[in-house]
Amino acid sequence: MADNHQTSEIEEFFSIWRINTRTQKFLREQVPQSWERLGGRALLARIMLDEVIPTCEALGSNNKLVFAPGLLVGHKLSSFDRISIGAKSPLTGGIKESNAGGRTGLQLTHLGIKALIIEDQPEETGTWILHLSAAGAVFEEAGELAGKGVFETAALLLERYGEKAAIALIGPGGEMRLSSAGIQNLDKDRSPTRIAARGGLGAVMGSKGLKAVVIDSSGGSKPPIVDPESFHETRKEYVKALQEHPQTGIYNDFGTIAMTAMTNSYGAIPTNNFSKGQFDGASKIGADFMRERLLNRGGEADTSHACMAGCIIRCSNIYADAGGKAVVTPLEYETVGLLGSNLGIDDLDKIAEMNAELNDLGLDTIEIGASLGVAAEAGLMEFGDGARALELVNEIREGTPLGRILGSGSGTAGKVLGIERVPVVKNQAISAYDPRTVKGTGVTYATSPQGADHTAGLTIRADIDHLSPEGQVEVSRAAQFKTAGYDVIGACTFAGFGVSLAPHVISELLNARYGWETGDNILVDLGRECIKLERQFNKLAGFTSADDRLPEWMTREPLPPHNAVFDVPYEQLDSTFDW
């Protein structure tokens, strides 16, 4: 156990960095006692409850943008250096946390930043760079960077601040305050492709007048560890378990696109605006096809790539064109599902091109894919027409009225275009698992405080009849608690491969780092507390059980090939968090 000196060392290492975008003042504050045992998503929720008026305007001065590394971030432990970014969402109207890999969490932690709180709003229009270093925080004019795409901006910032910097930035979508805009983060190889995508957080950052947050951790250090020997022994045990899990090898070889075949076989892959659950062209956008293509193309193509330093899963990839030139990294299942099968497009090159364009704009590919599906439903494009889909993406870049409608999310697009089949919960697009055939995930979509989001608690691997309404609330609840727990400690959910074989490692890592005495159920305990805080915020923002529902059309429109509807009773949905 820790002695008082060691515990004090940890407490002194971390602080809260508070940035006022109106006065451009910086304050370094002591961590409040009630925040000390929180991190990532839970710390974000606690800050929002303590400091943000839940009914405030999401793009107004009373909202705050928070960056919070997880509790175990800072030591390049495989899959454990993620950053939680959050605010009140301009898309859902409720609390929103979105997290990403890359460099941001690691370098914030090495500066001793427990949470970065960006508040208020500039009185005059302008675009700024927020530069963080061991010396503090400084505002610098963005100048010619205003309006530029993510990739050009990142390259110019690396040129200005050095290649060791971590950068979180927005593209034109965030500057236009589009509700589908995310916040891009550099990966370990300095590519700005790790996006905290969901919920419109890029629009919130844009409303604060910020183009980028640049983090220079030189002069900083790794966080202290109370019991280094125990920490490093547990680390070795976790890494061994992670290496031995068969799913690690599958994701190393294929990445998340391996899910394409599974969801298609389940009848759960979104097809033609969620009107079907199987896609005739699934094999052309699946893992085997992509891996063979990338191996044949060579050059800058890479079938296995890590977004964070030290990650051994390497579930990312670099998709290259026929000449071997990199197009986008990564091309993931969710993007393939929403920009591919959901639009009736079976051309990976075209999907990758759209993915790259949306990354440069700084937009959520899930939300835009759903918007384009609604546009196709409305007759603005034909399903399967990739060229027209790209034209509509360019409308967003140009900031035309239609582009702004599509960039404001699928819910807005549906309202403007008069379409009923709009796949949203809490106005956020459903991801690439149709809830009529993976009903536990449907419960997650409906009840998560985050809005429709597979990363809030995916259940497709649960040992359950996915077509039956029975038992789905229980599997969703378990998945939501566990997933939120991973978000609190700053871990990728794929870290769960190792944790499943060595479940005690999370408590032992926390105990060794902080000198705590936690039990083996700590992951679920942290997740439960996190969701409790989020639900409290949303309730104060005006949310009721009526917001915990899937679209009505999904309860009555059968989904081929199983002709299933979402039929988990409302009273069961309302009991999800009765604990």
C-alpha positions in Angstrom: 0.0 0.0 0.0 1.0 3.6 -0.5 2.5 5.7 2.1 1.4 9.3 2.5 4.4 10.6 0.7 3.6 8.5 -2.4 0.0 9.4 -2.4 0.8 13.1 -2.0 3.2 12.8 -5.0 0.3 11.6 -7.2 -2.1 14.2 -6.0 0.5 16.9 -6.6 1.3 15.6 -10.1 -2.2 16.1 -11.5 -4.1 19.3 -11.8 -7.1 20.8 -13.7 -6.2 23.2 -16.5 -9.0 25.7 -17.1 -9.1 27.8 -20.3 -11.4 30.8 -20.8 -11.8 31.5 -24.5 -13.3 34.9 -23.9 -10.6 36.3 -21.7 -7.9 33.9 -23.0 -6.9 33.3 -19.4 -5.4 30.1 -18.1 -5.7 28.7 -14.6 -4.1 25.6 -13.1 -6.2 24.3 -10.2 -6.0 21.6 -7.6 -8.1 18.5 -8.4 -11.3 18.6 -6.2 -11.5 15.6 -3.9 -14.7 14.4 -5.5 -12.9 14.2 -8.8 -9.8 12.3 -7.7 -11.0 8.8 -8.3 -12.6 9.5 -11.6 -11.1 9.7 -15.1 -12.1 9.8 -18.7 -15.8 9.5 -19.4 -16.9 9.6 -15.7 -14.8 12.6 -14.8 -16.2 14.3 -17.8 -19.8 13.6 -16.6 -18.9 14.8 -13.1 -17.5 18.1 -14.5 -20.6 18.6 -16.6 -22.9 18.0 -13.7 -20.9 20.3 -11.4 -20.3 23.1 -13.9 -22.6 23.1 -16.9 -26.3 24.2 -16.9 -27.9 21.1 -18.5 -30.5 23.2 -20.4 -27.9 25.6 -21.9 -27.4 26.1 -25.6 -24.8 23.6 -26.8 -23.1 26.1 -29.0 -23.4 28.9 -26.5 -21.1 30.4 -23.9 -22.4 28.2 -21.0 -21.3 24.9 -22.5 -17.9 23.6 -21.8 -15.6 21.3 -23.8 -13.7 18.8 -21.7 -10.7 16.7 -22.5 -10.2 13.9 -19.8 -7.6 11.1 -20.1 -8.6 7.9 -18.4 -7.3 6.6 -15.1 -4.7 4.3 -16.6 -3.4 6.6 -19.4 0.2 7.6 -19.5 2.3 4.5 -19.6 1.9 3.2 -23.2 0.2 0.2 -21.8 -1.3 -1.6 -24.9 -4.7 -0.1 -25.7 -4.8 2.1 -22.6 -4.0 5.6 -23.8 -7.4 6.9 -25.1 -8.8 10.3 -24.6 -12.4 11.2 -23.6 -13.7 14.4 -25.1 -17.1 15.7 -24.2 -19.6 18.5 -23.8 -23.4 19.0 -24.1 -24.1 17.7 -27.6 -25.5 20.0 -30.3 -26.8 16.8 -31.9 -28.5 15.0 -29.1 -29.1 17.9 -26.6 -27.7 15.7 -23.9 -24.4 14.8 -22.5 -21.9 13.5 -25.0 -18.6 11.7 -24.6 -16.6 10.6 -27.6 -13.2 9.0 -27.3 -10.2 8.4 -29.5 -6.8 6.8 -29.6 -3.7 8.5 -30.8 -1.4 10.8 -28.9 -3.7 13.3 -27.2 -4.4 11.4 -24.0 -0.8 10.3 -23.5 0.6 13.8 -23.8 -2.0 15.5 -21.7 -1.3 13.1 -19.0 2.5 13.7 -19.2 1.7 17.4 -18.6 -0.1 16.3 -15.4 -3.5 17.3 -16.8 -6.3 15.5 -15.1 -8.8 17.4 -17.2 -8.6 20.3 -19.6 -11.8 22.4 -19.3 -12.4 24.9 -22.2 -15.1 27.4 -21.3 -17.0 30.5 -22.4 -16.9 31.9 -25.9 -14.9 34.6 -27.7 -16.7 38.0 -27.9 -15.3 38.6 -31.4 -15.0 36.3 -34.4 -11.6 34.7 -34.9 -9.9 31.4 -35.0 -7.2 30.4 -32.6 -4.7 27.7 -31.7 -4.5 26.7 -28.1 -0.9 25.7 -27.3 -0.3 23.7 -24.1 3.2 23.0 -22.7 4.9 22.6 -19.3 4.9 26.4 -19.2 1.1 26.6 -19.4 -1.4 27.6 -22.1 -1.1 30.3 -24.8 -3.5 31.4 -27.5 -2.0 32.0 -30.9 -3.8 33.2 -34.0 -4.7 30.5 -36.5 -4.3 32.9 -39.4 -4.2 31.1 -42.7 -5.2 27.8 -41.1 -8.8 29.0 -40.7 -11.1 27.1 -43.2 -8.4 24.5 -44.2 -9.0 20.8 -44.2 -7.7 18.6 -41.4 -4.8 17.1 -43.3 -3.3 20.4 -44.5 -3.9 21.9 -41.1 -2.2 19.1 -39.3 0.9 19.2 -41.6 1.3 23.0 -41.1 0.9 22.7 -37.3 3.5 19.9 -37.2 5.8 22.1 -39.2 5.2 25.0 -36.8 5.3 23.1 -33.4 7.5 20.1 -34.2 6.7 16.5 -35.0 6.6 15.4 -31.4 3.5 17.5 -30.7 0.1 15.9 -30.1 -2.7 17.8 -31.9 -6.5 17.8 -31.5 -8.2 19.8 -34.3 -11.3 20.4 -36.3 -11.9 20.7 -40.0 -14.3 22.9 -42.0 -17.2 21.0 -40.6 -16.5 22.1 -37.1 -15.9 25.6 -38.2 -19.3 25.6 -39.9 -20.7 24.3 -36.5 -22.2 21.2 -38.2 -23.7 18.8 -35.7 -21.9 15.8 -37.4 -18.4 17.4 -36.8 -15.9 15.6 -34.7 -12.5 16.3 -33.3 -9.5 14.7 -35.0 -6.4 13.5 -33.1 -3.0 12.6 -34.4 -2.1 8.9 -34.3 1.3 7.6 -33.3 2.5 8.2 -36.9 1.3 11.9 -36.9 -1.7 11.2 -39.1 -4.8 13.2 -37.9 -7.2 10.2 -38.3 -8.2 9.3 -34.8 -11.5 11.1 -34.5 -13.7 11.7 -31.5 -16.5 11.5 -34.0 -19.9 11.4 -32.5 -22.3 14.0 -31.2 -21.0 17.2 -32.8 -18.1 17.9 -30.5 -16.2 19.5 -33.3 -19.0 22.1 -33.6 -18.6 22.9 -29.9 -14.9 23.3 -30.4 -15.6 25.6 -33.3 -18.0 27.6 -31.2 -15.1 28.2 -28.8 -13.1 29.8 -31.6 -10.5 27.0 -31.6 -9.1 25.4 -34.7 -6.7 23.2 -32.8 -5.3 22.3 -29.4 -1.5 21.6 -29.6 0.1 19.7 -26.8 3.8 19.8 -26.2 4.7 17.4 -23.4 8.5 17.9 -23.6 9.5 18.8 -20.1 6.7 16.7 -18.7 6.9 13.1 -17.4 5.0 9.9 -16.9 2.6 9.9 -14.0 4.1 8.5 -10.8 3.3 4.9 -9.8 2.9 4.0 -6.2 3.9 0.4 -6.6 6.0 0.1 -9.7 6.9 -3.5 -9.3 3.3 -4.6 -8.9 2.3 -2.4 -11.8 4.9 -3.8 -14.2 4.3 -7.5 -13.2 0.5 -7.0 -13.8 1.3 -5.3 -17.0 3.2 -8.3 -18.2 0.4 -10.6 -17.2 -2.2 -8.5 -19.1 0.0 -8.3 -22.2 0.5 -12.1 -22.2 -3.3 -12.6 -21.9 -3.9 -10.2 -24.7 -1.5 -11.9 -27.0 -3.0 -15.3 -26.2 -6.6 -14.3 -27.0 -7.6 -15.5 -30.4 -9.5 -12.3 -31.2 -6.3 -10.3 -31.0 -4.9 -12.2 -33.9 -8.1 -11.8 -36.0 -8.1 -8.0 -35.4 -4.4 -7.8 -36.1 -5.0 -9.5 -39.5 -8.3 -7.9 -40.5 -9.2 -5.0 -38.2 -12.8 -4.1 -37.4 -13.9 -4.8 -41.0 -13.9 -8.5 -39.9 -17.4 -7.7 -38.6 -18.8 -7.3 -42.1 -19.3 -11.1 -42.7 -20.7 -11.6 -39.2 -23.3 -8.9 -39.4 -24.3 -9.9 -42.9 -24.8 -13.5 -41.8 -26.9 -12.3 -38.9 -29.0 -10.2 -41.2 -27.9 -7.1 -39.3 -25.8 -5.1 -41.8 -27.5 -1.8 -42.7 -28.5 -1.9 -46.4 -30.2 0.7 -48.5 -31.1 3.0 -45.6 -31.8 0.2 -43.1 -34.4 -1.4 -45.4 -32.6 -4.8 -45.5 -30.3 -6.7 -43.2 -28.2 -8.4 -45.9 -26.2 -6.9 -48.7 -25.5 -8.7 -52.0 -22.1 -7.0 -52.3 -21.0 -7.9 -48.7 -18.0 -10.0 -49.8 -16.7 -7.1 -51.9 -16.5 -4.8 -48.8 -15.4 -7.5 -46.3 -12.2 -8.4 -44.5 -10.8 -11.1 -46.8 -11.3 -9.0 -49.9 -9.7 -5.9 -48.4 -6.8 -7.8 -46.9 -6.0 -9.5 -50.2 -6.3 -6.2 -52.0 -4.0 -4.3 -49.7 -1.4 -7.1 -49.8 -1.5 -7.1 -53.6 -1.3 -3.3 -53.8 1.7 -2.9 -51.5 3.4 0.5 -51.3 1.9 2.4 -48.4 -0.8 -0.1 -47.8 -0.8 -1.8 -44.4 -3.2 -4.4 -43.2 -2.1 -4.0 -39.5 -1.5 -0.7 -38.0 -1.5 0.7 -34.4 -3.1 4.1 -33.6 -1.5 4.3 -30.2 2.1 3.7 -29.2 2.6 0.3 -27.5 -0.6 -1.2 -28.9 -0.2 -4.9 -29.9 -3.6 -5.5 -31.3 -3.0 -3.2 -34.3 -6.6 -3.3 -35.5 -6.1 -0.2 -37.7 -5.1 -0.3 -41.4 -3.8 1.9 -44.2 -6.0 1.7 -47.3 -4.1 2.4 -50.5 -5.1 3.0 -54.1 -4.1 0.8 -57.0 -0.8 2.6 -57.2 0.0 1.8 -53.5 -0.5 5.4 -52.3 -2.3 5.8 -49.0 -5.9 7.0 -49.3 -7.2 6.7 -45.7 -6.4 5.2 -42.4 -8.2 3.4 -41.1 -11.1 2.0 -43.2 -13.3 0.5 -40.4 -16.4 -1.6 -40.3 -18.7 1.2 -39.2 -17.6 3.3 -42.1 -18.0 0.4 -44.5 -21.4 -0.3 -43.2 -22.8 3.3 -43.3 -21.0 4.5 -46.5 -21.0 1.1 -48.2 -23.9 -1.3 -47.7 -26.2 1.4 -46.3 -25.8 3.3 -49.6 -25.8 0.2 -51.7 -22.1 0.7 -52.6 -19.8 -2.3 -52.9 -16.7 -0.5 -54.2 -14.1 -0.2 -51.4 -12.1 2.4 -53.4 -15.1 4.6 -53.6 -15.9 4.1 -49.9 -12.3 4.9 -49.0 -12.4 8.1 -51.1 -15.5 9.2 -49.3 -14.0 8.3 -45.9 -10.9 10.4 -46.7 -13.0 13.4 -47.8 -15.1 13.2 -44.6 -11.9 12.9 -42.5 -10.6 16.0 -44.1 -13.8 17.8 -43.4 -13.7 16.5 -39.8 -17.1 14.8 -39.9 -18.5 11.6 -38.4 -18.7 8.9 -41.2 -21.6 7.2 -39.3 -23.7 10.3 -39.1 -23.0 11.3 -42.7 -23.5 7.8 -44.0 -26.9 7.8 -42.4 -27.7 11.3 -43.8 -26.8 10.1 -47.3 -29.0 7.1 -46.8 -31.9 9.4 -46.0 -31.0 11.5 -49.1 -31.2 8.4 -51.2 -34.5 7.6 -49.7 -35.7 11.1 -50.7 -34.5 10.6 -54.3 -31.4 12.8 -54.2 -29.2 9.9 -55.2 -29.6 6.4 -56.3 -28.5 3.6 -54.0 -25.3 2.2 -55.4 -24.2 5.5 -57.0 -20.8 6.3 -55.3 -20.1 9.2 -57.7 -23.3 10.9 -56.6 -22.6 10.2 -53.0 -19.2 12.0 -53.4 -21.0 14.9 -55.0 -23.2 15.3 -52.0 -20.2 15.1 -49.7 -18.7 18.0 -51.8 -22.0 19.9 -51.1 -21.0 19.8 -47.4 -17.5 21.0 -48.2 -18.9 23.9 -50.2 -21.3 24.8 -47.4 -24.4 24.9 -49.7 -27.8 24.8 -48.1 -28.2 21.1 -49.0 -24.7 20.4 -47.7 -25.4 22.1 -44.4 -28.6 20.1 -44.1 -26.8 16.8 -44.7 -23.9 17.8 -42.4 -26.3 18.6 -39.6 -27.1 14.9 -39.2 -29.5 12.4 -40.4 -32.3 13.6 -38.1 -32.2 17.0 -39.6 -32.0 15.6 -43.1 -35.0 13.5 -42.5 -37.1 16.4 -41.2 -36.2 18.7 -44.0 -36.7 16.0 -46.7 -39.9 14.5 -45.2 -38.6 11.0 -44.7 -39.9 8.7 -41.9 -37.2 6.0 -42.2 -34.5 7.9 -40.3 -32.3 5.7 -38.2 -31.7 7.8 -35.1 -32.1 7.7 -31.3 -31.8 11.0 -29.4 -31.3 12.4 -32.9 -28.0 10.5 -33.3 -27.5 8.0 -36.1 -27.7 4.3 -35.4 -24.4 2.6 -36.3 -23.9 -0.5 -38.4 -25.8 -3.1 -36.4 -29.5 -3.2 -37.2 -31.3 -3.4 -33.8 -34.1 -5.5 -35.1 -31.8 -8.5 -35.4 -29.2 -7.7 -32.7 -31.8 -6.6 -30.1 -29.4 -6.2 -27.2 -27.6 -3.6 -29.1 -31.0 -2.1 -29.8 -31.5 -1.8 -26.1 -28.2 0.0 -25.9 -29.1 2.4 -28.7 -32.4 3.2 -27.0 -31.3 3.6 -23.4 -27.7 4.8 -23.5 -27.4 8.4 -22.3 -25.1 8.9 -25.3 -27.7 8.3 -28.0 -27.5 5.6 -30.6 -23.9 4.3 -30.3 -22.5 0.8 -30.6 -19.5 1.8 -28.5 -21.8 2.3 -25.6 -22.5 -1.4 -25.3 -22.3 -3.8 -28.3 -24.0 -7.2 -27.6 -23.4 -9.1 -30.9 -21.0 -11.5 -29.2 -23.3 -12.2 -26.3 -24.4 -15.9 -26.0 -28.1 -15.2 -26.6 -30.8 -15.5 -29.3 -30.4 -12.1 -30.9 -33.8 -12.4 -32.6 -35.7 -12.9 -29.3 -36.7 -10.0 -27.1 -36.0 -12.1 -24.0 -32.9 -11.3 -21.9 -31.8 -8.4 -24.1 -32.0 -5.8 -21.4 -29.7 -7.8 -19.1 -27.0 -8.3 -21.8 -27.2 -4.6 -22.8 -27.0 -3.5 -19.1 -23.9 -5.6 -18.6 -22.3 -4.4 -21.8 -23.0 -0.8 -21.1 -21.5 -0.9 -17.6 -18.4 -2.7 -18.8 -17.9 -0.4 -21.8 -18.3 2.7 -19.7 -15.8 1.3 -17.3 -13.2 1.0 -20.1 -14.0 4.6 -21.1 -13.3 5.7 -17.5 -9.9 4.0 -17.3 -8.9 5.1 -20.8 -8.9 1.7 -22.4 -10.0 0.6 -25.9 -12.8 -2.0 -25.5 -10.5 -4.4 -27.4 -8.4 -4.4 -24.2 -11.2 -6.6 -23.0 -9.7 -9.5 -25.0 -6.9 -9.6 -22.4 -9.0 -8.7 -19.5 -11.4 -11.6 -20.2 -8.5 -14.1 -19.6 -7.1 -12.2 -16.6 -10.1 -10.2 -15.1 -8.1 -9.2 -12.0 -5.6 -7.0 -13.9 -7.7 -3.9 -14.0 -8.0 -3.7 -10.2 -4.4 -4.6 -9.7 -3.2 -1.9 -12.2 -5.3 0.7 -10.5 -4.2 -0.3 -7.0 -0.5 -0.4 -8.1 -0.7 3.0 -9.8 -2.7 4.9 -7.2 -2.3 2.9 -3.9 -6.0 2.1 -3.9 -7.8 -1.0 -2.6 -10.3 -1.9 -5.3 -11.9 -5.2 -6.0 -12.2 -7.3 -9.2 -15.6 -5.7 -9.9 -14.1 -2.2 -10.3 -14.6 -2.0 -14.0 -18.4 -2.5 -13.7 -18.5 -0.3 -10.6 -16.8 2.6 -12.5 -19.1 2.1 -15.5 -22.3 2.1 -13.3 -21.3 5.3 -11.6 -20.5 6.9 -14.9 -23.8 6.1 -16.4 -25.6 7.2 -13.3 -24.0 10.7 -13.6 -24.8 10.9 -17.3 -28.4 10.0 -16.8 -28.7 12.6 -14.1 -27.4 15.3 -16.5 -29.8 14.2 -19.2 -32.8 14.2 -16.8 -31.9 17.8 -15.8 -31.6 18.6 -19.5 -35.3 17.5 -19.9 -34.9 13.9 -21.1 -37.6 11.3 -20.2 -38.3 7.7 -20.9 -39.8 8.8 -24.1 -36.3 9.6 -25.3 -35.2 6.0 -24.6 -36.9 4.5 -27.7 -35.9 3.3 -31.1 -37.7 4.9 -34.1 -41.3 3.7 -34.3 -40.9 2.4 -37.8 -38.3 -0.2 -36.5 -41.0 -1.6 -34.2 -43.4 -2.3 -37.1 -41.3 -2.5 -40.3 -40.0 -6.1 -40.7 -36.3 -6.4 -41.7 -35.5 -9.0 -44.3 -34.3 -11.7 -44.3 -35.6 -12.6 -40.8 -38.6 -10.2 -41.1 -37.8 -9.2 -37.5 -39.0 -6.0 -35.8 -37.7 -4.5 -32.6 -40.1 -5.9 -30.0 -38.4 -5.5 -26.6 -41.3 -4.1 -24.5 -41.1 -0.4 -23.4 -41.5 -1.4 -19.8 -38.4 -3.6 -20.1 -36.5 -0.7 -21.7 -37.5 1.5 -18.8 -36.0 -1.1 -16.4 -32.6 -1.1 -17.9 -31.0 0.9 -15.2 -33.0 -0.3 -12.3 -30.2 -1.5 -10.2 
